[in-house]
Amino acid sequence: MMGTVETTTISRRRDTFLLCFVGSLTLASCGGSEKKSEPAPTPLVEMEEEEEYIDREDEMISDDSFNEIKRTFERKSSTVARCYPDAVEAGEAEEEGKIKLTVGMVIQKSGVPLELKVVGTTKRSAALETCVLEAIGRWQFSELPQELPYTFTFMLQNL
């Protein structure tokens, strides 16, 4: 019996704008009172560091790279879908049920996924988790300019 998989991507990206915005809010919130006994907090990011980060575009992960990672998950999701029947056979999942499983990893510059782990699930299943992690561990992603922490969520069920 073959399983099916519905996918949702959850990815993490550094967003310099958001960091600056949060830092600005922190600084702005300190200036509204008349209490002057406490010094203003140190900004979270020095401007030189921020500009240096922005100027290093060749080391940032491009949108194309993120899209390629997502396409890899979508293209290879059938290998993960085959894991659900293993969980049913092990008595760890219901025949007509669904399990949402979120996997975390670090994709190396070479495109190899390492540090694979289950970071969330709606139902624990050792058979399902082992099968999914082993399947993803055999995948090869496109090369990246730097390591990328990445998470992906699968919705697994029988046909």
N, C-alpha and C positions, 0 to 999 in steps of 0.2 A: 504494500500500500504506500502510496506517495503522499507526502504532506504538501501544504502550500505555505507561502510566506508573504506577508504584507510588510513593507518596510517603511521606516521613518528615520530620517537622518537627524541626529543631534550633533552638531559639531561645535567645537570651541575655537574662537579666533580672538586674537588680541585686537582690541579696538582702541586705538590711541585717542580718538575723539571722546569716547566714553570716559576714559581715564582722566582726561583733561577736564571734562565736564564735572565729574565727581570731585576732583581736586578744587575746581572753582567754587562748587557748592560748599565744600568744607570751609574754604577761606571766607566766602561771603557770609556764612552762618556765624562766623566768629566776630564779625564787625558790627552786629546790630545792637549790642547791649552797651550800657555805659560802664560796665564793670571793666576796669583797666588793669587789674592786679595780675592777670595771667597773660603771658606772652602769646602771640598768635602762633598756631601750630605750623610746623615746617611743612611745606608742600610735599605731596607724595612723589612728584616727579620733577626733577630739575629740568629747565628748558633745554640745556645742552644735550642731556640724555635723550629727551623727547625728539629733538631735531635729528640727532644721530640715528635714532630708530627709524624715523620717517625716511631719511636719506638712504637707508639700506634696503631699498625695494628689491634688489636682486636676491635677498635672503628671505623675503616674505613669501608666504604661501599664496599663490594666485587663486582667483576664483576658478580658473580653468582646472587647476590641480584639485580643488575641492570637488568640482563637478565630476572629474575623472574618478575620484575615490568613490563618490556616490554611484556612478555608473558601474564601477567594479562590484560594489555590493549588490546592485540590482541584477547585474549579469550573472553573478555567482550565487544568488540567493537560493537557487534550486538545490545546491549541495547542502545548504542548511535546512531546507524544507524536508529533506530525507531524514532528519534527526528526530522529528516528532514521533513517527511510528516506533522508534526505539524507546521513547519515554512511555508510550502506551504499553508496549510489550513488557517493560519493567514494572508496570503497575504504578507509574509515577505521574501519569497524565490520563485524562478521560478521552475515550474514543471520539466523542463529539465536542470536546472542549477546545479552548484556546489558551495559549501561554504567551505573554508578552515578555521578551527577554532583551535586556540591554547589555551590550558587550562593550567594554573599554579596552583600549590598547594604545600603544605608541607605535606609529608608523615611522620606521627608520628612514634616513635619507636615501637608502638603497631601495626602499619600497617594501621592505620586509616588516610584517607586523610582529611586534614583541610585547611582552608584559600583558598578554591577553588575560582578561578576567571578566566574570559576570558582575556587573555593577548594579543590576536591578532585575527583578523578575516578579511576575504575579503568582508563580507557583514554583517551588524548588523541585528540581529533577536532576539528579546527578547524571543520569544517562543522557538527557537532553543537553545539559550544560557541557559535558565532556565532548560529546559529538560536535556541537557547534564550535567550541573553542579549537578543537583539532582541525575542523574543516577550514576555519578562517586562518589558522596558523600555516596552512599550505598555500594560501593565496599570495600573489605578488602584485603589489601596487606600483604605480609609476614612481620614478625617482622624484625626490623632493629636495628643495634647497636646505631644509632643516628637519629635525625630528618633529612629529606632529602628534600630540595627544588627541585621540579621536574616540567618539562613542557612536554606536549605531544600535537602533532598536528594531527587533524583529517581532512580528505577530505571527506565531506558529500555530498551525492546526492541521487536522487530517482533511483529505479531500472529501 
